Amino acid sequence: MVMSKEKIVHIVHSVDTEGPLYESLSSTFKRIKDIFGLELEATKENLRKIQQRELNFSGKEEQLYQMFSSGQLSFLDDYGKVDEMLEHIGSESFRMKVPDSFGNGWIYNWHCVDHVGYSINPRRKDIGFHNIFDHYKDLIARNNWNDNIHWHFHPAHHSGASHISATSYINDNRFLEIITRRILERNWFPSVNRAGFHTERPDSHWLLEQWIPFDLSNQAHSEGGEQDDLGGGRFGDWRRAPKDWQVYNPSHDDYQVPGSCRRHIGRCLNVGSRLRLLREEDIRQAFDEAQQKGQALVGLTNHDFRNMAPDVDAVRSILNNVSNDYPDVKFKYSEAREAFNYMIFGDYRKPPRDLLDVVIVNGRNRNQRILKVRAKERIFGPQPFLAIETKDGRFLHDNFDFEEPFVSWHYTFDYQTINLDQIKKIGVATNDVRGYPHVSIMDIEKENLL
C-alpha cells in the first residue's frame, strides 16, 4: 500500500444489484421449515409471533427473528417500488445529507447481475441478459449520477431454480456468455467484483485472477455464533482472511490468505442484513488504520430489493460520530475502482483508451485469417478476453495463442476454430494494471474485413 499525503478512510458502498424480488407467505414458511425444521402454518399471525419474538423454539428465537424480521422481508417486488426507492436515495438532498470530508455526497457502486440460466422463477426475478445492467445504466445517465456499474455473478443451481444458491463457476459457465455479451453488445468490461452469495471457491478465484483486478468480497468478521443455514463456511467463507481494512493479494491456493496473486481483495461487510454486519467498532478500526498507515478502504454491501435508505443513514450516523474523534483523518465516499487505486498506487488517473492494437491479417493459406493483438503496455492478466458473435446468433469465448504473456497474442480463424465469414463481431477486452478497462470491437462486415 502507498502512503497517502492525507489520511483517508475510503467508504465504498457496493450494492449487490439484482432487481426486484418477490416472496409469497407460503414460500417464507417453507424457508423456515427448510432451515430450522420448524413446521408452522403459513399465516400472518405466526409470522407476527416470529417478528415479535413470541415463538419459543429451542433457544433459536433470535435467529428466527433476524432472518424473518419485517425489515428482512420488506422486499421491493417490482420496478415501480425499486425505482421509487432509487429516486429517493439517489436524490441530491439524500446524498448530501451528511457530506464527506471533501464536501461530496454519497456514491453507489452498482454490481449488476444478469439472472440467466433459470427455468424456475418463484421469486419473480428479472430474467434476461442486460436487463438489470441496462436499467441502472439508463438511471445513472439520466440523472447524471457519479455512480458506476461493476460485476456480480450468481452461478445457477443445477435444479434451474432462481431462488437456490450455488457456488460453482465450472458447473455454470454462463459467466463467459455474460461477459462476451457485455463486451459486444454494451462495450463494457468488468474491473471490480462482488462475489455472488459472498462466496468464492478455487474456480471463481482463478477466473477472477485472469481478468478482474479488484474484488470487494472479503467478509472476515469477529462476531460469534453461526446461523443454521450458513455455518461452517458454507456461504461467504472468509474465516481465515485478514480482518483489517487494507487490501491484499491472495494466495494462489487459498483466496483468503495473502500471497502472490495479482488481484487485490478488499473487506466488505453487510448492512441491513442478518450476519457479518458493519459495526461502529469496525469503522473506528478503519480510522485507527488510516491514522497509522495513511489509508483504509471500508466496503459495505446490501441489496437493491430492499429499501437502502436506513442502511445508508445508519452508516453515515456512525461516520459522523467516529470522525469527530479523529480530526486528522478524513473520510471520502468513493467509487470502487478509484478507491483501490488510491490504496495501491496512492493516486487515480484514467489512462489512454487505446491500450490495445488489434488487426486481422492473412494466414499461411487463403482459408486462414489471424487476429493479432498487442498491448502498448503490460495488461493486468496473462491474456485479454476474446469475445465472438456469430452470424447465427451465438456468443462465444476462446483462448488466445500466446506470443508474449501480458503483451501480445494471436488467434487463428479457420476450420479448427471458426471461419471468419461466419462471424458478425469480434471483441477484445482487458484491464490495465490499474484496473481500467479497454475494449476494442470489430464489426466484420461493416469494416470490410472478410
C-alpha positions in Angstrom: 0.0 0.0 0.0 1.2 3.5 -0.8 1.1 6.1 1.9 -1.2 8.9 1.1 -0.4 12.6 1.8 -3.7 12.8 3.5 -5.1 10.3 6.0 -8.2 9.0 4.4 -10.9 6.3 5.0 -12.5 5.4 1.7 -16.1 4.5 2.1 -17.2 2.2 -0.8 -20.8 1.2 -1.0 -21.0 -1.8 -3.3 -24.6 -2.8 -3.9 -25.4 -6.3 -5.0 -27.8 -5.1 -7.7 -30.3 -7.8 -8.5 -33.5 -6.1 -9.3 -37.0 -6.7 -7.8 -37.6 -9.7 -5.6 -40.9 -11.3 -4.5 -41.6 -13.9 -1.8 -45.0 -15.3 -1.0 -46.1 -16.1 2.6 -46.1 -19.8 1.9 -42.5 -19.5 0.5 -41.4 -17.7 3.6 -42.7 -20.6 5.8 -41.1 -23.1 3.5 -37.8 -21.4 4.2 -38.5 -21.6 7.9 -39.1 -25.4 7.6 -36.1 -26.0 5.3 -33.6 -24.0 7.5 -34.9 -24.8 11.0 -37.1 -27.9 10.6 -39.9 -25.9 12.1 -43.4 -26.7 10.7 -45.8 -23.8 11.2 -49.0 -22.9 9.4 -48.3 -20.2 6.9 -50.3 -17.4 8.5 -49.6 -13.7 9.1 -50.3 -14.3 12.8 -47.5 -16.9 13.0 -45.2 -14.6 11.2 -46.1 -11.8 13.6 -45.1 -14.1 16.5 -41.7 -14.7 15.0 -41.2 -11.0 14.4 -42.2 -10.1 17.9 -40.0 -12.9 19.4 -43.1 -14.6 20.9 -42.4 -18.0 19.5 -40.4 -20.4 21.7 -38.0 -22.5 19.6 -35.2 -24.2 21.4 -33.2 -21.0 22.0 -33.2 -20.1 18.4 -35.8 -17.4 18.7 -33.2 -14.7 17.9 -32.0 -16.5 14.7 -35.6 -16.7 13.6 -36.2 -13.1 14.3 -33.0 -11.9 12.5 -33.9 -14.0 9.4 -37.6 -13.2 9.2 -37.9 -9.7 10.7 -40.2 -7.3 8.9 -37.1 -5.5 7.6 -35.6 -8.6 6.1 -39.0 -9.5 4.4 -39.7 -6.0 3.1 -38.9 -6.9 -0.5 -39.4 -4.5 -3.3 -41.2 -6.8 -5.7 -41.5 -4.7 -8.9 -39.5 -2.0 -10.6 -42.1 0.7 -9.6 -41.1 0.1 -5.9 -37.4 -0.3 -6.7 -37.4 3.0 -8.7 -39.3 4.9 -6.0 -36.6 3.9 -3.6 -33.8 4.7 -6.0 -35.3 8.1 -6.7 -35.2 8.9 -3.0 -31.7 7.6 -2.2 -30.3 9.0 -5.5 -31.5 12.5 -4.9 -29.0 15.2 -4.2 -30.7 16.0 -0.9 -30.3 12.4 0.3 -26.8 12.0 -1.0 -25.7 15.3 0.6 -27.4 14.8 4.0 -24.0 14.0 5.5 -21.2 15.2 3.1 -17.8 13.5 3.3 -14.7 15.4 4.4 -14.4 16.8 0.9 -17.9 18.2 0.7 -19.2 15.4 -1.6 -22.3 13.3 -1.4 -22.8 9.5 -1.1 -21.7 7.3 -4.0 -23.2 3.9 -5.0 -21.3 1.2 -6.9 -23.9 -0.9 -8.6 -22.7 -4.5 -9.1 -25.3 -5.6 -11.7 -26.1 -9.3 -12.1 -27.7 -11.0 -15.1 -30.3 -13.6 -14.0 -29.8 -16.2 -16.7 -30.0 -20.0 -16.9 -33.1 -20.4 -14.8 -36.3 -22.4 -15.7 -38.0 -22.0 -12.3 -38.5 -18.4 -11.0 -40.9 -18.2 -8.0 -39.2 -15.0 -6.7 -40.1 -13.3 -10.0 -36.6 -12.2 -10.7 -35.9 -10.2 -13.9 -34.6 -12.9 -16.2 -32.5 -12.0 -19.2 -29.2 -10.7 -20.4 -28.5 -6.9 -19.7 -32.0 -6.3 -18.1 -30.7 -5.0 -14.8 -27.5 -3.6 -16.3 -29.5 -1.5 -18.7 -31.9 -0.3 -16.1 -29.1 1.1 -14.0 -27.0 2.4 -16.8 -30.0 4.4 -18.0 -30.7 5.6 -14.5 -27.1 6.8 -14.0 -27.0 8.6 -17.4 -30.5 10.2 -17.0 -29.7 11.6 -13.6 -26.0 12.4 -14.2 -25.0 10.4 -11.1 -21.3 9.9 -10.3 -22.0 6.2 -9.6 -20.5 3.3 -11.6 -21.5 -0.2 -12.7 -19.4 -3.2 -11.6 -19.5 -7.0 -11.8 -21.7 -9.5 -9.9 -22.4 -13.1 -10.9 -24.7 -15.8 -9.4 -23.9 -19.3 -10.6 -27.2 -21.1 -11.4 -28.2 -24.1 -9.3 -28.4 -27.4 -11.1 -32.2 -27.5 -10.5 -32.7 -24.4 -12.6 -34.4 -22.6 -9.7 -33.5 -18.9 -9.4 -34.0 -18.8 -5.6 -31.5 -21.5 -4.7 -27.8 -20.6 -4.1 -24.9 -22.2 -5.9 -21.1 -21.7 -5.9 -19.7 -23.4 -8.9 -18.5 -21.4 -11.9 -17.4 -24.6 -13.6 -20.9 -26.0 -13.5 -22.3 -22.8 -14.9 -20.1 -21.1 -17.4 -22.7 -18.6 -18.4 -20.4 -16.0 -16.9 -18.4 -16.3 -20.1 -21.5 -15.5 -22.2 -22.5 -12.6 -19.9 -19.0 -11.1 -20.3 -19.0 -11.8 -24.0 -22.4 -10.0 -24.4 -21.4 -7.1 -22.2 -18.3 -6.6 -24.4 -20.0 -6.9 -27.8 -23.5 -5.5 -27.0 -22.7 -2.9 -24.4 -19.0 -2.1 -25.0 -18.2 -2.9 -21.3 -15.8 -5.0 -19.4 -15.7 -5.6 -15.6 -12.9 -4.5 -13.2 -14.4 -4.8 -9.7 -16.0 -8.0 -8.4 -18.6 -8.6 -5.7 -18.9 -12.3 -5.1 -22.4 -13.8 -5.6 -23.6 -15.1 -2.3 -20.4 -13.6 -0.8 -18.8 -16.8 -1.9 -15.5 -17.7 -3.7 -14.1 -21.0 -4.5 -10.9 -22.1 -6.4 -12.7 -21.9 -9.8 -14.0 -18.4 -9.3 -10.8 -17.3 -7.6 -8.7 -18.4 -10.7 -11.2 -16.9 -13.1 -11.0 -13.5 -11.4 -7.3 -13.7 -11.3 -7.2 -13.9 -15.1 -9.3 -10.8 -15.8 -10.7 -8.8 -12.9 -8.2 -7.0 -10.8 -10.3 -5.7 -7.8 -12.5 -7.7 -5.5 -14.7 -6.5 -2.7 -15.8 -9.8 -1.2 -13.8 -10.4 2.0 -16.3 -10.8 4.8 -13.9 -11.6 7.6 -15.7 -10.8 10.8 -15.1 -11.2 14.6 -18.8 -11.8 15.6 -19.6 -15.1 17.2 -22.4 -17.5 16.6 -23.1 -19.1 13.2 -26.6 -19.3 11.7 -28.0 -22.7 10.8 -28.1 -22.3 7.1 -24.7 -20.5 6.8 -22.4 -22.2 9.3 -19.1 -23.9 8.7 -18.1 -21.7 5.8 -21.0 -22.9 3.6 -21.5 -19.5 2.0 -19.3 -16.5 2.4 -16.4 -18.3 4.0 -13.8 -15.7 4.9 -12.8 -17.0 8.3 -9.1 -17.1 7.5 -9.0 -13.8 5.7 -7.5 -10.5 7.0 -9.8 -8.6 9.4 -8.3 -5.2 8.7 -9.3 -2.5 6.2 -6.3 -2.8 3.9 -6.3 -4.6 0.6 -4.3 -7.8 -0.1 -3.1 -10.0 -2.9 -4.5 -13.6 -2.3 -2.6 -16.8 -2.4 -2.9 -19.0 -5.5 -4.3 -21.9 -3.5 -6.3 -20.0 -0.9 -8.1 -16.8 -1.7 -8.4 -16.0 2.0 -4.6 -15.9 2.7 -2.3 -13.1 1.5 0.0 -14.4 -1.3 1.5 -13.6 -4.7 -1.6 -13.3 -6.9 -2.1 -10.2 -8.9 -5.6 -9.1 -8.0 -6.4 -7.2 -4.8 -9.1 -8.1 -2.3 -10.8 -5.6 0.0 -13.0 -6.2 3.0 -16.7 -5.6 2.6 -19.3 -6.2 5.4 -23.1 -6.2 5.3 -25.6 -3.5 6.2 -29.3 -4.2 6.7 -28.7 -7.9 6.8 -28.7 -10.7 9.4 -25.0 -11.5 9.7 -21.5 -10.1 9.3 -22.7 -6.6 10.0 -20.7 -3.5 9.8 -20.5 -2.0 13.3 -19.2 1.2 14.8 -16.2 -0.7 16.2 -15.3 -1.7 12.6 -15.4 1.8 11.3 -13.4 3.0 14.3 -10.8 0.4 13.4 -10.6 1.8 9.9 -9.9 5.3 11.3 -7.2 3.9 13.5 -5.6 2.2 10.5 -5.8 5.4 8.4 -4.2 7.3 11.2 -1.3 4.8 11.4 -1.0 3.7 7.7 -2.4 6.7 5.8 -5.4 5.0 4.3 -8.2 2.4 4.8 -10.9 1.1 2.5 -14.3 0.3 4.1 -16.5 -1.7 1.9 -20.2 -2.1 2.7 -22.8 -4.1 0.8 -26.6 -4.6 0.7 -29.3 -5.3 -2.0 -31.4 -3.1 -4.1 -34.5 -5.2 -3.5 -34.9 -3.6 0.0 -35.1 0.0 1.0 -31.4 1.0 1.3 -32.1 4.4 2.9 -32.0 3.2 6.5 -28.7 1.4 5.9 -27.0 4.5 4.4 -28.3 6.7 7.2 -27.0 4.3 9.8 -23.5 4.2 8.3 -23.4 8.0 8.0 -24.5 8.4 11.6 -21.6 6.2 12.7 -19.2 8.1 10.5 -20.4 11.3 12.0 -19.7 10.1 15.5 -16.4 8.4 14.8 -14.9 11.1 12.6 -15.2 13.6 15.4 -12.7 11.6 17.4 -10.2 11.7 14.5 -9.7 15.3 13.5 -6.6 14.4 11.4 -8.4 11.6 9.4 -10.7 12.4 6.5 -13.4 10.1 5.1 -14.3 10.0 1.4 -17.3 8.5 -0.4 -15.6 6.6 -3.2 -16.1 4.8 -6.5 -14.7 1.4 -6.0 -12.0 1.4 -8.8 -10.8 4.8 -7.7 -10.6 3.7 -4.0 -8.5 0.6 -5.0 -6.1 2.9 -7.0 -5.6 5.2 -4.1 -5.0 2.2 -1.8 -2.5 0.6 -4.1 -0.9 3.4 -6.1 -1.6 6.5 -4.0 -3.5 8.3 -6.8 -6.0 7.7 -9.5 -5.7 8.7 -13.2 -7.5 7.5 -16.2 -5.1 6.0 -18.8 -5.3 6.4 -22.6 -8.2 4.3 -24.1 -6.1 2.9 -27.0 -4.1 0.4 -25.0 -4.7 -2.4 -27.5 -3.6 -2.6 -31.1 -6.0 -5.1 -32.8 -5.7 -6.2 -36.5 -6.7 -9.1 -38.7 -4.1 -10.3 -41.2 -4.0 -13.1 -43.8 -2.7 -16.5 -42.6 -0.5 -19.0 -44.3 -3.2 -20.1 -46.7 -6.3 -18.4 -48.1 -8.6 -20.1 -45.6 -6.9 -18.7 -42.6 -7.3 -15.3 -41.0 -5.3 -14.3 -37.9 -6.4 -11.8 -35.3 -3.3 -10.2 -33.8 -3.4 -8.3 -30.5 -0.7 -6.3 -28.9 -0.8 -4.2 -25.8 1.2 -0.9 -25.7 2.0 -1.7 -22.0 1.6 -4.7 -19.8 -2.0 -5.6 -19.0 -3.4 -7.0 -15.8 -3.8 -10.6 -16.7 -1.9 -13.0 -19.0 -4.3 -12.6 -21.9 -7.2 -10.4 -22.9 -10.8 -11.7 -23.1 -11.8 -12.8 -26.6 -15.5 -12.3 -27.4 -17.1 -13.6 -30.7 -20.6 -13.1 -32.0 -21.6 -15.3 -34.9 -24.0 -14.5 -37.7 -26.3 -17.2 -36.4 -26.6 -15.5 -33.0 -24.2 -17.4 -30.8 -21.8 -15.7 -28.3 -18.5 -17.5 -28.0 -15.3 -17.1 -26.0 -12.0 -18.7 -26.6 -8.3 -18.6 -25.6 -5.7 -16.7 -27.5 -2.4 -18.3 -28.6 0.4 -16.6 -26.7 3.3 -14.7 -28.2 4.3 -12.9 -25.0 2.1 -13.2 -21.9 0.7 -9.9 -20.7 1.8 -8.2 -24.0 1.0 -9.9 -27.3 -1.3 -12.7 -28.6 -3.0 -14.0 -31.8 -6.0 -16.2 -32.7 -6.4 -18.1 -35.9 -9.8 -18.3 -37.6 -10.1 -21.4 -39.7 -11.9 -24.8 -39.8 -10.5 -25.8 -36.5 -11.9 -22.8 -34.7 -14.5 -20.9 -36.7 -14.2 -19.4 -40.1 -14.2 -15.6 -40.3 -17.1 -15.5 -42.8 -19.3 -17.0 -40.0 -18.6 -14.1 -37.6 -20.5 -10.9 -37.1 -18.4 -9.2 -34.5 -15.1 -9.7 -32.6 -14.4 -8.1 -29.3 -11.1 -7.9 -27.3 -11.2 -6.6 -23.8 -8.8 -6.3 -20.9 -7.9 -4.3 -17.8 -4.7 -2.4 -17.5 -2.6 -2.8 -14.3 -4.6 -0.1 -12.6 -7.9 -1.8 -13.4 -9.1 0.5 -16.1 -11.0 -1.4 -18.8 -10.1 -1.3 -22.5 -12.5 -2.7 -25.2 -11.9 -3.0 -28.9 -14.7 -4.2 -31.2 -14.6 -5.2 -34.9 -17.7 -5.4 -37.0 -16.5 -7.8 -39.6 -18.9 -6.9 -42.5 -19.1 -3.1 -41.8 -15.3 -2.8 -41.6 -14.9 -5.0 -44.7 -12.6 -7.4 -43.0 -13.6 -10.6 -44.9 
